[in-house]
């Protein structure tokens, strides 16, 4: 029989899956139908994340830990990079190609950790990369909307995402902080970074901008 704890875990995993799928398709709809500016959408994501974490803190779902902001800066920069480039990948590729690109993160992570952090992986994990690689190749070969720009964004997103995940893992260990404690600082910091970049790189109040006529 499935215990109450297992049921809660399954429910949370299912909720996470459904929300993730909905976010991907909603973002794709915003890009395809509304021509929504990419950086602005990413900024809105970060602001909502910051507000959500503030609410979680008020509800005492996690304890805030004092962390020097300079320790968070590399996380905030790579956080901006991986979300922006994965969103650009979604904007310029089909949903299928976008998802295949995200799957590349696992092999790249293994390569980075094996070569730069002396982390060893079992044969089973390494062999699991074979079907992933075959699936990515087949999708790329038969994707009728395959394009160079989308591929560059996807590959850049994979590299930056992998670097971000390695940094997060190391920071969690070095600072003895969990993911929410780190995100509590990095989400607002990333929001401020994009708030400075959006007016320079995207229309805001003119045609095509979020506040444009």
C-alpha angles and dihedrals in degrees: 000000000000112000124225091255091053090050091053091049091049091048092051092047091049091048090049091050094049093046092048092051092046092050092051094050093041091051091048089051091051091051097043101038106023099031087225114189112255103222091045091054091049090049090053089051091053093047091050090048091051092050091046091053091049089054090048089051091051089050088051093238088142138008119245113235123202108245126172109251092228087063089056096046097085089048092050093050095048090041088058091045099050096045094044094048095043089050090049088051090053090047094052102034138052116266089252094054090044091055092045089053091053090053088062088069091079097058091043091051090052091049093049095046094044096049103034106025102033092236114159125212130201123252090249092059092048093048090050087066091066098073090041091054093045091050092050091049093049092047092049092047096051100033105119091201096049109144137173097235093052091047092052091051091047094050092045089050091051093052095046092044091052092049090048093051092049090049092049092051092050094045092050089054097042097043096034089230131136126232095265092050090054095042090051087069103030098051095060091041091051089047091056091049093053091042087063094044101045097069090049098046106028138038112256109172098015130076111306093023126114091250095034122123 
